[in-house]
Amino acid sequence: KRGAPNKKVVLKSLKKQNFILRSERKASSAQARAAAAELLLPLEAGYVEAEGDEKTYRFKQTNLKSNVDINTANSIYDFNLPELGPYCIDFSRNGRWLILGGRKGHLALIDTLRMTLRTEVQLKDDIRDVCALHNQNFMAVAQ
């Protein structure tokens, strides 16, 4: 919540008066946007809860797929890349782009929304780690 708005008084300076009016409009629109954004926030974070002596590390994606909503089920995928691994991975900030870095020099950028390969390079050096930078055009590779 916001405090009481500024009192509307007539000032000698029209510039100062317009500044106060603009700041009041910005404050009220920010308050409305914050209230709208709060509606979109989930009430609880998602998690998996095991029953009894069950261990969560034994859950497989195939078992989870039948118990989640359709959008989540569509984002479950499996890569079988035994030749150039083991692989280190990183997702972009928005989760759309996946960067794969194989220990033997394989580097790939995959669009997880469309499941298309955007970039693939075979480096002549080991890859220790990969990191997505501020967008999908930039990535850091530790060799």
N, C-alpha and C positions, 0 to 999 in steps of 0.2 A: 504494500500500500504506500501511497504517496501522501505527503503532508498537504496542508491547505495551500491552494493556489495563491499566487501573488495577487495583491490587491490591485484592482484596475483603477489607476489614477491617471490623470492627464498630466503628462510631463511637458516641459518646455521643449525638450529635444525630441523631435519626431523619430530620430534614429534610435534612441534608447527605448522609446515606447514600442517601436516595431520589434526591437530585439526581445523585449519582455514578452510580447504577444507570440513571437515565433518560438521562444523557449517553452511557453505554456502549451502550445500546440504540439511540440515535439514530446514533451513530457506526457501529455495525455495519450498520444498515439503509441508511445513506448509502453505505457501501462496497458493499453488494449492489446498490443502485440504480445506482451508477456503473459497476459491472461489466456490468449488463444494458444500460445505455445505450451502452456501448462496442460491444456486439454489433450495435447498430443503425446505427452509423456506417459510411458507405461507405469502402472501402479506397482508392479513387482518386476524385478530382474528375472530373466529366465534361468532355470537351473534344472538339473537332473537329480532326482532323489532316489536313492536305493532303498529297497525294502529288506529288512532283516539282515542276514549275513551277506547280502549281495554286494559286490564291489562295482563301482562305477567304471573302472577302467576295463571291465569285461563287456561293457555295452558296445555293440557294433552298430554302425550306421544303418545297416539293413534292418536291424530290429527297431531302431528309432524312427526310421522313415514311415512306418505304418502308423505311428502314434503322434505325428506332428501335422501341422496344417500344410496345405498344398504348396504355398510359396517356399516354405522351409524345405519341404521334400524335394522341390525342383533344384534347390541349391546344394544338394548332396551329390558329390561326384567322387570318382575313384580314378587315380592315375597309377598305372603300372609302368614304372621306368627303372628296370633293374640294371641296365647296362652302364649308365654313367653316374650312378648314385654313390653314396647316399645324398639326398637333396636337402637343402635348407630353403625355406620359403618365407615370403613376406607379402602381405596384402597392402594395397594402397589405403589411404585414409578413408575413402568412401566404400571400400570393400569390393570394388568392381574389378580391379586389376590384381592379378596374382603373379609374383615373380618367383621363378624357380631357379635355383643355382645348384648344379650337380658338382660333386667333389672332383670329377675329372674334366671340368671346364665347360659343361653344358649350361647355357644361360637362356631362359625363355621368359617372355611376358605374355600372359594369357588374359583375355577378356572373359571373366567368369559369367557375365550376363549372357553373352552370345556363345560362349565356349569356342572362341576362335583364337588362333595363335597370331599375335601381333608381331612379335620379334623373336627370333631364335638365332643364337650365335654360339659357335664352338670356339672357346678360348683355348689358348695353348698353355694354360696354367691352372693350378688348383683353385677352386672357389671355396672359401671358408664360410662366408656369410653374405647375404644380400639384404638390402634395405631399400624400401620405396621412399623416395623423397617427396617433394610437395605435389607432384602430379605424375601421370603415367609416362611422361617423356623423360623423366630423370630417375635413375636408380644408382645406388652405390653398391659396389662389389668389393669384398675383402678377399685378396688373393694371398 
